[in-house]
Structure formats: structure tokens, C-alpha cells
Amino acid sequence: MNKRTHLSNLIARPEFGPLILLVLVIVVFGTLNPNFLSPLNISNTLTFTVELGLIALAMTMLMTSGEFDLSVGSVFGFTPVLMWTMVNSAGLPLELGFIIAMVAAMGIGLFSGLFVTKLKIPSFLVTLGMLLVVRGVALVVTDGFPQRTWDSQDHWLSNLLVGDFRLGGFRIYASLFWFVGIALLMHYVLTKTKAGNWIQAAGGNPDAARARGVLVDRTKVWLFILSSSMAALAGVISSIRTSAANPNSGSGYELEVIAMVVIGGTVLTGGRGSIIGTVLGVLILRVMRNGIVLVGVPGLAYNIFIGAIILGMMALHSSLERRHVERGR
């Protein structure tokens, strides 16, 4: 009976469904094309997974508090553009350009957070406006042309963020370690700390949370800052890795990131989120995109698969939630 209870609790966890789906996707694509599990393909998949994953981690925290950030894709493109414009045109050291660009990204998050909490405007509308403003600034600054970044390859900051080494047939970037470290830190914060309790309380029932002394507005503002900061860091990492800072980079990332978070089990209405689930959601969508290409399915069909997965996972999460509630009665 005890083993059955443990199994039921395991199945009821929001991470269980994404884990099974990830294993299933890997098995299917690995069977259809042996190159799918090659060291080269795994390395390439993990490289881009990390950059979107950094944004998804912060989005998980923000969505757990009951808010969204649709500006992350624009911040992803804007931050490296700003940094490399200052380095190439103004002659600033890379370190100083990086700091200024990150502070600018934090300012974007602060602005969004204050608009949402002080003016009581829905985050969907505020960050949609920021998406357009930030993307427009990036295009105006560059006249729509990518910025040169390739002189940075031997710089210590570039090596710290994106330095790579070989492990057998695998090519591993330093950004993977940043992703793993930040994921572990955020998981700890969300599940083991007072701050994590505040985040969940702010999304679950903000009025009750305020009555208990939770600083709901301050918590949400800091989460908006975190969201913009992670998007900025991901953009800088991508620009160094690809030797290009394109003002159009990140277009559509906001919706893909939200899909990753939702697939991972974070509740859209706030109150409950899972960093582990988000990591699985990130891997599911990136592995699926890669596998679709390798087996010869047209890339344009990718959105069909994403939509089907989102609908399927939502049905699964809803079913598990109902069973959990009924068992608790």
C-alpha cells in the first residue's frame, strides 16, 4: 500500500508527464534517425537549448507569481546590440559595455514591473508595449544591420560566458554550466526559501498574501528585473557564440519560452511552478525541433507539434490535478 501511495504521488507530480514525454521523444527520433543521438547533434541541441533555457527559468519564477513578460525576445535582441554598438562605435571596453547593457536590461524589467504593480495594468499589455518599444530601439540604433562581434573571441569575458572545450566527441560550452547552476539556484529559491514562498503566495492569492505580510508588489518587480536580466544574458551569450548581434534576434521567443514553462507544469494563473519541469519543457521543445529536421519533416510543421504538445500536456496536468484534489477530499 505504501509503495502504491509513493507511485501515485510520483505520477501526480507536474514533472512526471514532461519526463515521460521527453523520454518518448528521444526514443522515437533516435529510432527514426541514428544521427539524432550522435555527439555532434547532441552538442548542437544543447547549445541553443541553454540560451532559451535561461529565459525560461526566469519566466517560470515570474509566471509562478501570476505575471507574464512578452518583452523577453526583444530584450534578447536589444541587449547585445547595445553592448556591441558601444564597443564598436564608442570604443568602450567589452566589460563596461556588458555592464551598461545589463543595467539597461534591468531598467526595462524595472519599468515593466512598476507599470504593472503601481498602475495596475495587466502584465500582458505592459510587456507587449515594451516588446515593441525595445525592438524598435534596437532597429533604429543599428539601422536594421547586425553588429560586428568577432573581435571578442579571445576575450576573458567571452571565454567565461561561452568558452568551449571538447569531451570526447562532444563540444561543451561554458554557457551550459551557467544554465545548470542558475537552474539549481532557482529551484532551491522556489522550493526551500522564504522568497520562494512569497513568489507562490503572490501568484496563488495576492490579497491573502498581503494580509500575511508578503510584499507582493516588490516581489513581482524583482521578478520582472530577473526576467529581463536572464533574457539579456542569453542574448549576449548568443551574440558571442554566433559572432553576430542582430536586432531581429529573439523574435517569437517569448511565446516559445512560455510554451516551455507551461509544458513543464507551471500554472498559467500563478501559484505553482516547477524549475525542474521547465528544464524538461525546454529539452522537449528543442529536442523535438531538432528531431523534426533530422527525420525530414518540414520545419514549418514545428508549430503544429508545439500546439499539439501544449494541448496534450494541459489535458494531462488538468487530469492529474483533478485526481489530486479528489484524493485529498
C-alpha positions as a Markdown table, in Angstrom:
| # | Residue | x | y | z |
|---|---|---|---|---|
| 1 | Met | 0.0 | 0.0 | 0.0 |
| 2 | Asn | 2.9 | 2.3 | 0.9 |
| 3 | Lys | 4.6 | 1.6 | -2.5 |
| 4 | Arg | 1.3 | 2.3 | -4.3 |
| 5 | Thr | 1.0 | 5.7 | -2.4 |
| 6 | His | 4.5 | 6.7 | -3.4 |
| 7 | Leu | 3.8 | 5.7 | -7.0 |
| 8 | Ser | 0.6 | 7.8 | -7.0 |
| 9 | Asn | 2.4 | 10.8 | -5.6 |
| 10 | Leu | 5.2 | 10.4 | -8.2 |
| 11 | Ile | 2.6 | 10.3 | -11.0 |
| 12 | Ala | 0.8 | 13.3 | -9.6 |
| 13 | Arg | 3.9 | 15.5 | -9.7 |
| 14 | Pro | 3.8 | 18.1 | -12.5 |
| 15 | Glu | 7.2 | 16.9 | -13.7 |
| 16 | Phe | 6.2 | 13.3 | -14.4 |
| 17 | Gly | 4.3 | 14.0 | -17.6 |
| 18 | Pro | 7.1 | 16.1 | -19.2 |
| 19 | Leu | 9.7 | 13.5 | -18.2 |
| 20 | Ile | 7.8 | 10.6 | -19.9 |
| 21 | Leu | 7.2 | 12.8 | -23.0 |
| 22 | Leu | 10.9 | 13.7 | -23.2 |
| 23 | Val | 12.0 | 10.0 | -23.0 |
| 24 | Leu | 9.4 | 9.1 | -25.6 |
| 25 | Val | 10.5 | 11.9 | -28.0 |
| 26 | Ile | 14.2 | 10.8 | -27.6 |
| 27 | Val | 13.4 | 7.2 | -28.3 |
| 28 | Val | 11.2 | 7.9 | -31.3 |
| 29 | Phe | 13.7 | 10.3 | -33.0 |
| 30 | Gly | 16.6 | 8.1 | -32.0 |
| 31 | Thr | 14.9 | 5.2 | -33.7 |
| 32 | Leu | 14.0 | 7.1 | -36.9 |
| 33 | Asn | 17.5 | 8.6 | -37.4 |
| 34 | Pro | 20.6 | 7.2 | -35.7 |
| 35 | Asn | 22.4 | 10.5 | -36.2 |
| 36 | Phe | 19.9 | 12.0 | -33.7 |
| 37 | Leu | 22.0 | 10.6 | -30.8 |
| 38 | Ser | 25.4 | 11.4 | -32.3 |
| 39 | Pro | 27.7 | 13.5 | -30.1 |
| 40 | Leu | 27.7 | 16.3 | -32.7 |
| 41 | Asn | 23.9 | 16.5 | -32.8 |
| 42 | Ile | 23.5 | 16.4 | -29.0 |
| 43 | Ser | 26.1 | 19.2 | -28.7 |
| 44 | Asn | 24.3 | 21.4 | -31.2 |
| 45 | Thr | 21.0 | 20.8 | -29.5 |
| 46 | Leu | 22.3 | 21.6 | -26.0 |
| 47 | Thr | 24.0 | 24.8 | -27.2 |
| 48 | Phe | 20.8 | 26.6 | -28.3 |
| 49 | Thr | 18.7 | 24.9 | -25.6 |
| 50 | Val | 20.8 | 26.7 | -22.9 |
| 51 | Glu | 20.1 | 30.2 | -24.4 |
| 52 | Leu | 16.3 | 29.8 | -24.5 |
| 53 | Gly | 16.5 | 27.9 | -21.2 |
| 54 | Leu | 17.9 | 30.8 | -19.3 |
| 55 | Ile | 14.9 | 32.9 | -20.3 |
| 56 | Ala | 12.5 | 30.1 | -19.4 |
| 57 | Leu | 14.0 | 29.7 | -15.9 |
| 58 | Ala | 13.2 | 33.4 | -15.1 |
| 59 | Met | 9.9 | 33.2 | -16.8 |
| 60 | Thr | 8.9 | 30.3 | -14.5 |
| 61 | Met | 9.5 | 32.4 | -11.4 |
| 62 | Leu | 7.5 | 35.3 | -12.9 |
| 63 | Met | 4.6 | 33.1 | -14.1 |
| 64 | Thr | 4.5 | 31.5 | -10.7 |
| 65 | Ser | 3.9 | 34.9 | -9.2 |
| 66 | Gly | 1.0 | 35.3 | -11.7 |
| 67 | Glu | 2.6 | 37.6 | -14.3 |
| 68 | Phe | 3.9 | 37.3 | -17.9 |
| 69 | Asp | 6.8 | 39.0 | -19.8 |
| 70 | Leu | 6.3 | 39.2 | -23.5 |
| 71 | Ser | 9.3 | 41.5 | -23.9 |
| 72 | Val | 12.0 | 38.9 | -23.4 |
| 73 | Gly | 12.5 | 38.2 | -27.1 |
| 74 | Ser | 13.1 | 41.9 | -27.8 |
| 75 | Val | 15.4 | 42.2 | -24.8 |
| 76 | Phe | 17.3 | 39.2 | -26.1 |
| 77 | Gly | 18.0 | 41.0 | -29.3 |
| 78 | Phe | 18.4 | 44.5 | -27.9 |
| 79 | Thr | 21.0 | 43.9 | -25.2 |
| 80 | Pro | 23.8 | 42.5 | -27.4 |
| 81 | Val | 23.1 | 45.2 | -30.0 |
| 82 | Leu | 23.5 | 47.9 | -27.3 |
| 83 | Met | 26.6 | 46.3 | -25.9 |
| 84 | Trp | 28.4 | 45.8 | -29.3 |
| 85 | Thr | 27.3 | 49.3 | -30.5 |
| 86 | Met | 29.1 | 50.8 | -27.5 |
| 87 | Val | 32.2 | 48.6 | -28.0 |
| 88 | Asn | 32.4 | 49.1 | -31.8 |
| 89 | Ser | 31.3 | 52.7 | -32.2 |
| 90 | Ala | 32.1 | 54.3 | -28.8 |
| 91 | Gly | 35.2 | 52.3 | -28.2 |
| 92 | Leu | 34.3 | 51.2 | -24.7 |
| 93 | Pro | 35.9 | 48.1 | -23.2 |
| 94 | Leu | 33.8 | 45.0 | -23.6 |
| 95 | Glu | 33.4 | 44.6 | -19.8 |
| 96 | Leu | 32.0 | 48.1 | -19.5 |
| 97 | Gly | 29.7 | 47.6 | -22.5 |
| 98 | Phe | 28.4 | 44.4 | -20.9 |
| 99 | Ile | 27.7 | 46.1 | -17.6 |
| 100 | Ile | 25.9 | 49.0 | -19.2 |
| 101 | Ala | 23.8 | 46.7 | -21.4 |
| 102 | Met | 22.8 | 44.5 | -18.4 |
| 103 | Val | 21.9 | 47.6 | -16.4 |
| 104 | Ala | 19.8 | 48.8 | -19.3 |
| 105 | Ala | 18.0 | 45.4 | -19.4 |
| 106 | Met | 17.4 | 45.6 | -15.7 |
| 107 | Gly | 15.9 | 49.0 | -16.2 |
| 108 | Ile | 13.5 | 47.6 | -18.8 |
| 109 | Gly | 12.4 | 45.0 | -16.2 |
| 110 | Leu | 12.1 | 47.6 | -13.5 |
| 111 | Phe | 9.9 | 49.8 | -15.8 |
| 112 | Ser | 7.6 | 46.9 | -16.6 |
| 113 | Gly | 7.3 | 45.8 | -13.0 |
| 114 | Leu | 6.5 | 49.3 | -11.8 |
| 115 | Phe | 3.9 | 49.8 | -14.5 |
| 116 | Val | 2.2 | 46.5 | -13.6 |
| 117 | Thr | 2.3 | 46.9 | -9.8 |
| 118 | Lys | 1.8 | 50.7 | -9.4 |
| 119 | Leu | -0.6 | 51.4 | -12.3 |
| 120 | Lys | -2.4 | 48.0 | -12.0 |
| 121 | Ile | -2.1 | 47.4 | -15.8 |
| 122 | Pro | -2.1 | 43.7 | -16.8 |
| 123 | Ser | 1.4 | 42.5 | -17.5 |
| 124 | Phe | 0.3 | 41.1 | -20.8 |
| 125 | Leu | -0.4 | 44.7 | -22.1 |
| 126 | Val | 2.6 | 46.3 | -20.4 |
| 127 | Thr | 5.2 | 43.9 | -21.7 |
| 128 | Leu | 3.5 | 43.8 | -25.2 |
| 129 | Gly | 4.2 | 47.5 | -25.3 |
| 130 | Met | 7.7 | 47.0 | -24.1 |
| 131 | Leu | 8.2 | 44.4 | -26.8 |
| 132 | Leu | 7.5 | 46.9 | -29.5 |
| 133 | Val | 9.5 | 49.8 | -27.9 |
| 134 | Val | 12.6 | 47.7 | -27.2 |
| 135 | Arg | 12.6 | 46.1 | -30.6 |
| 136 | Gly | 12.1 | 49.4 | -32.3 |
| 137 | Val | 15.0 | 51.0 | -30.4 |
| 138 | Ala | 17.3 | 48.1 | -31.5 |
| 139 | Leu | 16.3 | 48.6 | -35.1 |
| 140 | Val | 16.8 | 52.3 | -35.0 |
| 141 | Val | 20.2 | 52.1 | -33.3 |
| 142 | Thr | 21.5 | 49.7 | -35.9 |
| 143 | Asp | 19.5 | 50.8 | -39.0 |
| 144 | Gly | 18.5 | 47.1 | -39.1 |
| 145 | Phe | 22.0 | 45.8 | -39.6 |
| 146 | Pro | 23.8 | 43.2 | -37.4 |
| 147 | Gln | 26.7 | 44.5 | -35.2 |
| 148 | Arg | 30.2 | 43.1 | -35.5 |
| 149 | Thr | 31.3 | 40.9 | -32.6 |
| 150 | Trp | 34.0 | 38.6 | -33.8 |
| 151 | Asp | 36.9 | 40.5 | -32.2 |
| 152 | Ser | 35.8 | 39.2 | -28.8 |
| 153 | Gln | 36.6 | 35.6 | -29.3 |
| 154 | Asp | 39.8 | 35.6 | -27.1 |
| 155 | His | 38.5 | 38.0 | -24.5 |
| 156 | Trp | 38.3 | 36.7 | -20.9 |
| 157 | Leu | 34.6 | 37.7 | -20.6 |
| 158 | Ser | 33.7 | 35.8 | -23.8 |
| 159 | Asn | 35.6 | 32.7 | -22.6 |
| 160 | Leu | 33.8 | 33.0 | -19.2 |
| 161 | Leu | 30.4 | 33.1 | -20.8 |
| 162 | Val | 30.8 | 31.0 | -23.9 |
| 163 | Gly | 34.2 | 29.3 | -23.8 |
| 164 | Asp | 34.1 | 25.8 | -25.1 |
| 165 | Phe | 36.1 | 22.5 | -24.8 |
| 166 | Arg | 35.9 | 19.0 | -26.2 |
| 167 | Leu | 34.9 | 16.0 | -24.2 |
| 168 | Gly | 35.2 | 13.0 | -26.5 |
| 169 | Gly | 33.0 | 13.8 | -29.5 |
| 170 | Phe | 31.0 | 16.4 | -27.5 |
| 171 | Arg | 31.6 | 20.1 | -27.8 |
| 172 | Ile | 30.6 | 21.8 | -24.5 |
| 173 | Tyr | 30.1 | 25.5 | -23.9 |
| 174 | Ala | 30.6 | 27.3 | -20.6 |
| 175 | Ser | 27.0 | 28.6 | -21.0 |
| 176 | Leu | 25.8 | 25.0 | -20.2 |
| 177 | Phe | 27.3 | 25.3 | -16.7 |
| 178 | Trp | 25.7 | 28.7 | -16.3 |
| 179 | Phe | 22.4 | 27.2 | -17.2 |
| 180 | Val | 22.8 | 24.3 | -14.8 |
| 181 | Gly | 24.0 | 26.5 | -11.9 |
| 182 | Ile | 21.2 | 29.0 | -12.3 |
| 183 | Ala | 18.6 | 26.3 | -12.6 |
| 184 | Leu | 19.8 | 24.7 | -9.4 |
| 185 | Leu | 19.8 | 28.1 | -7.6 |
| 186 | Met | 16.3 | 29.0 | -8.8 |
| 187 | His | 15.0 | 25.5 | -7.9 |
| 188 | Tyr | 16.4 | 26.0 | -4.3 |
| 189 | Val | 14.9 | 29.5 | -4.0 |
| 190 | Leu | 11.5 | 28.5 | -5.3 |
| 191 | Thr | 11.2 | 25.4 | -3.1 |
| 192 | Lys | 13.3 | 26.0 | 0.0 |
| 193 | Thr | 13.3 | 29.7 | 0.9 |
| 194 | Lys | 11.1 | 32.4 | 2.2 |
| 195 | Ala | 11.4 | 34.2 | -1.2 |
| 196 | Gly | 10.0 | 31.1 | -2.9 |
| 197 | Asn | 7.0 | 31.1 | -0.6 |
| 198 | Trp | 6.4 | 34.7 | -1.3 |
| 199 | Ile | 6.5 | 34.1 | -5.1 |
| 200 | Gln | 4.0 | 31.3 | -4.9 |
| 201 | Ala | 1.8 | 33.2 | -2.5 |
| 202 | Ala | 1.8 | 36.3 | -4.7 |
| 203 | Gly | 0.6 | 34.2 | -7.6 |
| 204 | Gly | -1.9 | 32.0 | -5.7 |
| 205 | Asn | -3.8 | 34.6 | -3.7 |
| 206 | Pro | -2.2 | 38.1 | -3.7 |
| 207 | Asp | -4.8 | 39.6 | -1.4 |
| 208 | Ala | -4.3 | 36.9 | 1.3 |
| 209 | Ala | -0.6 | 37.1 | 0.8 |
| 210 | Arg | -0.6 | 40.9 | 1.5 |
| 211 | Ala | -2.7 | 40.3 | 4.6 |
| 212 | Arg | 0.0 | 37.9 | 5.8 |
| 213 | Gly | 2.7 | 40.5 | 5.3 |
| 214 | Val | 4.0 | 39.3 | 1.9 |
| 215 | Leu | 5.5 | 42.2 | -0.1 |
| 216 | Val | 3.7 | 41.2 | -3.3 |
| 217 | Asp | 4.4 | 44.2 | -5.4 |
| 218 | Arg | 8.1 | 44.3 | -4.5 |
| 219 | Thr | 8.4 | 40.6 | -5.2 |
| 220 | Lys | 6.9 | 41.0 | -8.7 |
| 221 | Val | 9.1 | 44.0 | -9.5 |
| 222 | Trp | 12.2 | 42.0 | -8.7 |
| 223 | Leu | 10.9 | 39.1 | -10.8 |
| 224 | Phe | 10.4 | 41.4 | -13.8 |
| 225 | Ile | 14.0 | 42.6 | -13.4 |
| 226 | Leu | 15.2 | 39.0 | -13.2 |
| 227 | Ser | 13.3 | 38.1 | -16.4 |
| 228 | Ser | 14.8 | 40.9 | -18.3 |
| 229 | Ser | 18.3 | 40.2 | -16.9 |
| 230 | Met | 18.2 | 36.5 | -18.0 |
| 231 | Ala | 16.9 | 37.4 | -21.4 |
| 232 | Ala | 19.8 | 39.9 | -21.7 |
| 233 | Leu | 22.4 | 37.4 | -20.6 |
| 234 | Ala | 21.0 | 34.8 | -23.0 |
| 235 | Gly | 21.2 | 37.4 | -25.8 |
| 236 | Val | 24.8 | 38.3 | -25.0 |
| 237 | Ile | 25.8 | 34.6 | -24.9 |
| 238 | Ser | 24.2 | 34.0 | -28.2 |
| 239 | Ser | 25.9 | 37.0 | -29.9 |
| 240 | Ile | 29.3 | 35.9 | -28.7 |
| 241 | Arg | 28.7 | 32.3 | -29.9 |
| 242 | Thr | 27.4 | 33.3 | -33.3 |
| 243 | Ser | 29.6 | 36.3 | -33.8 |
| 244 | Ala | 26.6 | 38.5 | -34.6 |
| 245 | Ala | 24.3 | 40.8 | -32.8 |
| 246 | Asn | 21.2 | 41.0 | -34.9 |
| 247 | Pro | 18.4 | 43.5 | -33.8 |
| 248 | Asn | 15.8 | 41.0 | -35.1 |
| 249 | Ser | 17.2 | 38.2 | -32.9 |
| 250 | Gly | 14.7 | 36.7 | -30.4 |
| 251 | Ser | 11.6 | 37.3 | -32.5 |
| 252 | Gly | 8.9 | 34.9 | -31.3 |
| 253 | Tyr | 11.0 | 33.6 | -28.4 |
| 254 | Glu | 8.5 | 35.0 | -25.8 |
| 255 | Leu | 5.8 | 32.6 | -26.9 |
| 256 | Glu | 8.1 | 29.6 | -27.3 |
| 257 | Val | 9.5 | 30.2 | -23.8 |
| 258 | Ile | 6.0 | 30.5 | -22.3 |
| 259 | Ala | 5.2 | 27.2 | -24.0 |
| 260 | Met | 8.3 | 25.6 | -22.4 |
| 261 | Val | 7.2 | 26.8 | -19.0 |
| 262 | Val | 3.6 | 25.7 | -19.4 |
| 263 | Ile | 4.6 | 22.2 | -20.7 |
| 264 | Gly | 6.8 | 21.9 | -17.6 |
| 265 | Gly | 3.8 | 22.2 | -15.3 |
| 266 | Thr | 3.8 | 25.8 | -14.2 |
| 267 | Val | 0.2 | 27.0 | -13.7 |
| 268 | Leu | -0.8 | 29.9 | -16.1 |
| 269 | Thr | -2.8 | 31.6 | -13.4 |
| 270 | Gly | 0.1 | 31.6 | -10.9 |
| 271 | Gly | 0.7 | 30.0 | -7.5 |
| 272 | Arg | 2.6 | 26.9 | -8.6 |
| 273 | Gly | 5.7 | 26.5 | -10.7 |
| 274 | Ser | 8.4 | 24.0 | -11.3 |
| 275 | Ile | 12.0 | 24.7 | -12.3 |
| 276 | Ile | 12.7 | 21.0 | -12.9 |
| 277 | Gly | 9.6 | 20.9 | -15.1 |
| 278 | Thr | 10.7 | 23.9 | -17.1 |
| 279 | Val | 14.1 | 22.3 | -17.8 |
| 280 | Leu | 12.2 | 19.3 | -19.1 |
| 281 | Gly | 9.9 | 21.5 | -21.1 |
| 282 | Val | 12.9 | 23.3 | -22.7 |
| 283 | Leu | 14.5 | 20.0 | -23.6 |
| 284 | Ile | 11.3 | 18.6 | -25.1 |
| 285 | Leu | 10.7 | 21.5 | -27.5 |
| 286 | Arg | 14.4 | 21.9 | -28.5 |
| 287 | Val | 14.8 | 18.1 | -29.0 |
| 288 | Met | 11.6 | 18.0 | -31.0 |
| 289 | Arg | 12.7 | 20.9 | -33.2 |
| 290 | Asn | 16.0 | 19.2 | -33.9 |
| 291 | Gly | 14.4 | 15.8 | -34.4 |
| 292 | Ile | 11.8 | 17.1 | -36.9 |
| 293 | Val | 14.6 | 18.5 | -39.1 |
| 294 | Leu | 16.6 | 15.3 | -39.0 |
| 295 | Val | 13.8 | 13.0 | -39.9 |
| 296 | Gly | 12.8 | 15.2 | -42.9 |
| 297 | Val | 9.6 | 16.7 | -41.6 |
| 298 | Pro | 9.2 | 20.3 | -43.0 |
| 299 | Gly | 10.3 | 22.8 | -40.4 |
| 300 | Leu | 7.1 | 24.8 | -41.0 |
| 301 | Ala | 5.3 | 21.9 | -39.3 |
| 302 | Tyr | 7.0 | 22.6 | -36.0 |
| 303 | Asn | 4.3 | 24.9 | -34.7 |
| 304 | Ile | 1.7 | 22.1 | -35.3 |
| 305 | Phe | 3.7 | 19.8 | -33.0 |
| 306 | Ile | 4.2 | 22.6 | -30.4 |
| 307 | Gly | 0.4 | 23.3 | -30.3 |
| 308 | Ala | -0.4 | 19.6 | -30.0 |
| 309 | Ile | 2.1 | 19.1 | -27.2 |
| 310 | Ile | 0.7 | 22.1 | -25.3 |
| 311 | Leu | -2.9 | 20.9 | -25.6 |
| 312 | Gly | -1.9 | 17.4 | -24.6 |
| 313 | Met | 0.1 | 18.5 | -21.6 |
| 314 | Met | -2.6 | 20.8 | -20.4 |
| 315 | Ala | -5.1 | 18.0 | -20.6 |
| 316 | Leu | -2.7 | 15.8 | -18.6 |
| 317 | His | -1.9 | 18.4 | -16.0 |
| 318 | Ser | -5.7 | 19.1 | -15.6 |
| 319 | Ser | -6.4 | 15.4 | -15.2 |
| 320 | Leu | -3.7 | 14.9 | -12.6 |
| 321 | Glu | -4.8 | 18.0 | -10.7 |
| 322 | Arg | -8.4 | 16.8 | -10.5 |
| 323 | Arg | -7.3 | 13.4 | -9.3 |
| 324 | His | -5.1 | 15.0 | -6.6 |
| 325 | Val | -8.0 | 17.2 | -5.4 |
| 326 | Glu | -10.4 | 14.3 | -5.3 |
| 327 | Arg | -7.9 | 12.1 | -3.4 |
| 328 | Gly | -7.5 | 14.9 | -0.9 |
| 329 | Arg | -11.2 | 15.1 | -0.1 |
